[in-house]
Amino acid sequence: MASQTALNPPRGECRQCWRHAYDSREAHAHLGPREDCPACVDHMVHGHPDQMIVR
């Protein structure tokens, strides 16, 4: 289960990036060793979708 910190990003932060940073093991459990998370890579390449930013 995700921690309260992981589930409550501050204003201006991306919800997905915040969760992946503060609950990395759970968010990336489906990946193999040394495998990049497709969702994280997408955010690094294309930026953060506006609807995912905490207002």
Buried (B, 14 or more C-beta within 10 A) or exposed (E): EEEEEBEBBEEEBBBBBBBBBBBEEBBBEEEEEEEEBEBBEEBEEEEBEEEBBEE
